[in-house]
Amino acid sequence: MKTLYTDNTILTQDKKSTCLQSDASSGSTTIEVQSIVGFSTNQILCIGEIGSEKTEIVKTHSSTAPSGNTITLASALTFDHPQDTKVYIIDFDQVEISWASTTGGDKSVLATIDIQADQKETIYKDTTKSSGYYFVRFKDSINTLYSDYSDPIPYSGYEDNTVWAIKDRALKATNEKIGDLITHEYLNESLWEARREYHKAPGKRPFRKKFNVDLGNVTTGMYKIAVPSDLEKPYTAENIFGIRIGTSENLKYYDKKEWDEDYRNVAHTTLASDYTVGDTTITLTNSRDFDDSGSIKIGDDTIKYSANNRSTGVLTISEDGSSNHSSGDDVWQNVSYGLPTKYTVFTEDGTNYYIYFNRPIDDDYEDQNIWIDYYRTLPTYDSDADELDEPEYDMFVNYLAWKIKKRKNEGLQPLDDPDYTLWLAKKNDALKKERLGQTVRFVPEISHLQ
């Protein structure tokens, strides 16, 4: 038998709510509330706080709209509710449980059950399967709408290094359960607090170094490429260990001022609209830096023009190119392509960071891979199935145990708690074990010896 737990507490987070204006009795099909703003027909309501006794989920009437302070329900209340009880508008009223033989296999629905609103978690016990993976998602039974599926839940249970397992061990070690004080959200925040502390310790965590990552493929005229989305400190090259094109040697880093020098007297923009061979004009996003007449280069294609309307960005074509081009393609003038030997990192819009090459790439390298070695940032929380990449993950159980006790006793001092001291000891031991596996060599550049 497999028991599945679905967290109910997220259902009322950041949801529109009001309060009962008067007591509501079991069997009643209407409730009186302080405000009906935001309430309408065919909605799902949670009366009471998730996890509290007598909390229940009901639906508003399908045709009788709320009026004054009265909300008409689709069915009678099961429980009595006192004045001032919270009433939430929530998205879902059921949990659907599915199963698949593999994580990517076809899912079959095992059951659809009502959310157990008087519990922090909705519990389902399956006796039909003995292997494979479960998936749960919330359901809106009125509109037949669904939340995203959960991550796959293995029948055999979560691995020891998953978020769920770390939290479960800490709860058992302190004889605690998820409730109003100790919540999944609190434990997740505390776990990432510990992971950040370990991640930011002096040095770099060797297990977060990534090598030979394919960043993308060369196109002729390419002069930049986005940094990896998980690069630590993407606004700097500090955590880039190497970048190379195809089988060439690693590029050398240089700063933005030197990069500016390499592109002095080079005009650059992008196409504002598609270009087709035979067009009499071509429109650039900005042609103000381009000559009155001359030629432009798009990829390995050269197009000549006789006039430049700088106010519209329109060039009058005097000699066609050989290829069609798309809006957004890079447009150059006075440029020399080649194999880059240097790179820098910066952003033009304050948000998106790129690796910039010291020259656009020549067509000799078209379609070659751009390889990068770099240090990745700490992964963010996605679900309880997340696997921690730290080899010594047991230390986080002690940190969470300490945080649970601290949550219940604000006066508890860190060094007075055995779990906190164990966390410190295990963290320091883990840091001592780390080896970067890299040899650092310093080669002086002394011109008179060359």
C-alpha positions, 0 to 999 in steps of 0.5 A: 500500500502507498499513502500519498499526501497532498499539501492543502495549505497552498489553496488559500494562500494569497486568495480573495477572502471575507468573513462571515457577518453572522453565524452559519448553521449546518444545513443552511444554503446561504451565508451572510458575509461582510462583503461580496466584492469578488464573489459570484456564481460557480465559485469554490469557497473554503469556509474556515482555515485549512487544517482546522476542525469543521473547515469545509469546501462548498460551491456558490450557486450556479445561477443565483448571484450574491446580493447584498451580503448574502451568498447562495450556495449550491448545496447545504453546509455540513457544519456550523460556522461562527461569526467572523469565520474566514471565507476564501475563494479558492481555485480547486475542490478536488485532488486527482491521483494518477499513476504511470509505469515510468516518469514519462509514461502515459498516466492513468487516473486512479481516483479523484477525491474531495480535498480534505479541508480540515486537514493540512494534507489530503491523504489517499491510500492506494492498494492497486499498485506495487511499483511505478510513479504517482502524480497528483494535481488539483481539480476544479470540478465546476469548470473541469480545470486542473493545476499542473501535475506534481513531480513523479512520486516513486512507489518506493519512496523519495531518495534520501537526498530529496527535499521531502526526505530531508524534511521528513527526517528532521520532523521525525528527529524532533517528533514534530508534524506539519501544522500552523507553526511548522509549515512546509513553506517554513522548512523549505525556506530554512533548508535553502537558508542552509544551502545558501550558507554552504554555497557561499562559504569561501571557495567554490563547490566542486559539484557545481562546476559544469564542464563542456556545456554546449552553449549554442551553435555558431551562425555567421556574423554572430558576435554574442551569445547569452550566458547560461541561465544558471551561471553564478553572478551572470553579470561578470565573467568571474565564474566562467572557467573557459569558453571556446569555439569548436576545437579551438583554444579557450578565449581570453577574457578582456574588459568592456573598454577594450571590447569597445576599441575592437568595435570602433568605426564598426556600425551595427544594428538589426533588421527591422523587417524581413528582407527578400531578394529583389526588394528595392529597399531594406529597413534597419532598426537604426541606420543613423551610424551607417554611411550615406551609401555603401554596403552592409553585411548580413551573415555572409551576404553583402547588400549594396545601397545608394541612399540612407534615410536615417529618420526611417532606417530605410536603405535604397538597394542598388545591388541585391544580396544573395539570400533572404533575411529575417527581422532581427538579423544582425546588420554590419558595416566596416566589419571583419569576421574571423575566429574570436580570441577574446570575450567579455560579459555585460548587459545592454538592458540591465536584465539580459547578460551576454558573452560578447566576442572580440569579432563576429564569427566567420562562416568557416566556423558555421554550426560549430559548437560553442563550449563553456565551463562555468560555476553554476548557482544554487538551484532554486526550489521546485518541489519536494522531489528535488534532489540536493546536489550536495554530497554531504546532505545529511548535515541539512537534517541537523539544520532543519531540526535546529530551526524547528526547535528555534521556531518553537522557542525563540529564546533558544541560542544556536550554540546551546543546541546540539543539532546546530553544533552538529550542523556546524561540524558537518558543514566544516567537515564537508568543506574540508573534503572538497577539492576543485580538481583544478591546477592553477598556474601563473605564467608571467608575461616578460617581453624581454625574455620572449 
